[in-house]
Amino acid sequence: MASRIRVEQIAPSLGALGLLAMGLSALVAPRHGFSLDHAVPQSSAANLSRRLMQREVTLHQRSEAETLLKAFARAQMTRHYWGEFAGSLQDLGLSSGPQFQATVDRDAVRTRLWLKPHHVAEAYLAEVERSGGRLRMHHCRGDRKGVGQAEAGRCPDGWQRISLK
């Protein structure tokens, strides 16, 4: 009977000891990179945090770029209806802001807006083209290396066409 009492008395102590170990590991982990409940080293956590931050920046810039692409295409269609395509964003009453390098190309049948964000590897294209008496537009997204290298009516090689509504 005495041994049974000791086992029953020790069992709660083991649970308390386990909780104490977990608590100590949580206190030690932020300072020394050691933790019983985290299998991921601190450097991997920092890399993950950096990648998540970069992803958030990319998604924000993508949203801003797509808004500008859509506004550019609509404004150019309106401008063409009244005469000809505009030669700059300022002529359309638009601004790319400090986060983008914007270039507008135009000729008699088409106009293009190329956007290159300063801190993201993606670039963007909006094109409005007159074809058979109608205006057509398309938008593309891809690697910055493809900027300025698109055939008429097409996205640069390796880029994807995106649908903006």
C-alpha positions as CSV (number, residue, x, y, z in Angstrom):
1,M,0.0,0.0,0.0
2,A,2.9,2.3,0.7
3,S,4.2,2.0,-2.8
4,R,0.8,2.8,-4.3
5,I,0.6,6.0,-2.3
6,R,4.1,7.1,-3.5
7,V,3.1,6.5,-7.2
8,E,0.0,8.5,-6.8
9,Q,1.9,11.3,-5.1
10,I,4.6,11.3,-7.8
11,A,2.2,11.4,-10.8
12,P,1.0,15.0,-10.2
13,S,4.6,16.0,-9.6
14,L,5.6,14.6,-13.0
15,G,2.9,16.7,-14.7
16,A,4.1,19.8,-12.9
17,L,7.6,19.0,-13.9
18,G,6.6,18.7,-17.5
19,L,4.8,22.1,-17.4
20,L,7.9,23.6,-15.7
21,A,10.1,22.3,-18.5
22,M,7.8,23.7,-21.2
23,G,7.7,27.1,-19.5
24,L,11.5,27.2,-19.2
25,S,11.9,26.3,-22.8
26,A,9.6,29.2,-23.8
27,L,11.7,31.6,-21.7
28,V,15.0,30.3,-23.1
29,A,13.9,30.0,-26.8
30,P,13.8,33.7,-27.8
31,R,17.3,34.4,-26.3
32,H,19.2,31.2,-27.2
33,G,17.4,29.6,-30.1
34,F,16.6,26.5,-28.0
35,S,13.1,25.3,-27.5
36,L,11.5,22.0,-26.7
37,D,8.3,23.0,-28.5
38,H,9.9,24.5,-31.6
39,A,11.6,22.3,-34.1
40,V,12.4,25.3,-36.5
41,P,15.7,27.0,-35.9
42,Q,15.6,30.8,-35.4
43,S,17.4,31.4,-38.8
44,S,14.6,29.5,-40.6
45,A,12.0,31.5,-38.8
46,A,13.7,34.7,-39.8
47,N,13.8,33.5,-43.4
48,L,10.2,32.6,-43.3
49,S,9.3,36.0,-41.9
50,R,11.4,37.7,-44.6
51,R,9.7,35.6,-47.3
52,L,6.2,36.4,-45.9
53,M,7.0,40.1,-45.8
54,Q,8.3,40.0,-49.4
55,R,5.1,38.2,-50.4
56,E,3.0,40.8,-48.7
57,V,4.9,43.6,-50.5
58,T,4.5,41.8,-53.8
59,L,0.7,41.4,-53.4
60,H,0.3,45.0,-52.4
61,Q,2.3,46.3,-55.4
62,R,0.4,43.9,-57.6
63,S,-2.9,45.3,-56.4
64,E,-1.7,48.9,-57.0
65,A,-0.3,48.0,-60.4
66,E,-3.5,46.3,-61.6
67,T,-5.6,49.3,-60.5
68,L,-3.3,51.6,-62.5
69,L,-3.3,49.3,-65.5
70,K,-7.1,49.2,-65.5
71,A,-7.4,53.0,-65.2
72,F,-4.8,53.5,-68.0
73,A,-6.7,51.2,-70.4
74,R,-10.1,52.8,-69.8
75,A,-8.7,56.4,-70.0
76,Q,-6.9,55.6,-73.3
77,M,-10.0,54.1,-74.7
78,T,-11.9,57.3,-73.8
79,R,-9.1,59.5,-75.1
80,H,-9.0,57.6,-78.4
81,Y,-12.7,58.0,-78.8
82,W,-12.1,61.8,-78.7
83,G,-9.2,61.8,-81.1
84,E,-6.0,59.9,-80.4
85,F,-4.1,58.0,-77.6
86,A,-2.5,60.1,-74.9
87,G,1.3,60.1,-74.8
88,S,1.7,60.1,-71.0
89,L,0.0,59.3,-67.7
90,Q,-0.2,63.0,-66.9
91,D,-2.2,63.6,-70.1
92,L,-4.7,61.0,-68.7
93,G,-4.7,62.5,-65.3
94,L,-3.0,59.5,-63.8
95,S,0.2,59.0,-61.7
96,S,2.3,56.0,-61.1
97,G,3.5,57.3,-57.8
98,P,7.0,56.7,-56.4
99,Q,6.7,52.9,-56.2
100,F,6.7,52.4,-60.0
101,Q,8.8,53.3,-63.0
102,A,6.2,53.9,-65.7
103,T,6.8,54.1,-69.5
104,V,4.1,54.9,-72.0
105,D,4.6,53.9,-75.7
106,R,2.2,54.8,-78.4
107,D,1.8,54.8,-82.1
108,A,-1.2,55.3,-84.5
109,V,-2.8,52.0,-83.6
110,R,-1.7,51.1,-80.1
111,T,-0.6,52.4,-76.7
112,R,1.2,50.5,-73.9
113,L,1.9,51.2,-70.3
114,W,4.9,49.4,-68.9
115,L,5.2,49.3,-65.1
116,K,8.3,48.3,-63.2
117,P,8.0,48.3,-59.4
118,H,11.2,49.4,-57.6
119,H,11.2,46.6,-55.0
120,V,9.5,43.6,-56.7
121,A,10.7,41.3,-59.4
122,E,7.4,41.5,-61.4
123,A,6.6,44.0,-64.1
124,Y,3.2,44.8,-65.8
125,L,1.9,45.7,-69.2
126,A,-1.4,47.3,-70.3
127,E,-2.1,47.6,-74.0
128,V,-4.9,49.2,-75.9
129,E,-5.0,48.5,-79.6
130,R,-7.3,49.6,-82.5
131,S,-8.2,46.5,-84.6
132,G,-10.8,46.5,-87.3
133,G,-12.5,49.7,-86.1
134,R,-12.7,48.4,-82.5
135,L,-10.5,48.9,-79.5
136,R,-9.1,45.9,-77.7
137,M,-7.2,45.8,-74.4
138,H,-5.1,43.3,-72.6
139,H,-3.0,43.2,-69.4
140,C,0.1,41.1,-68.6
141,R,2.3,40.3,-65.7
142,G,5.8,38.7,-65.7
143,D,9.5,39.0,-65.0
144,R,11.1,42.4,-65.2
145,K,13.5,41.2,-67.9
146,G,10.7,41.1,-70.4
147,V,9.8,44.8,-70.2
148,G,9.7,46.4,-73.7
149,Q,9.8,43.0,-75.5
150,A,6.3,42.3,-76.6
151,E,4.9,41.8,-80.1
152,A,1.7,43.7,-80.9
153,G,-1.3,42.3,-79.2
154,R,0.7,39.7,-77.2
155,C,2.4,39.4,-73.8
156,P,6.2,39.1,-73.7
157,D,7.5,35.6,-73.7
158,G,7.1,33.9,-70.3
159,W,4.5,36.5,-69.1
160,Q,0.9,35.6,-68.3
161,R,-2.2,37.4,-69.5
162,I,-4.2,38.7,-66.6
163,S,-7.9,39.5,-66.4
164,L,-8.8,42.8,-64.7
165,K,-12.4,43.6,-64.0
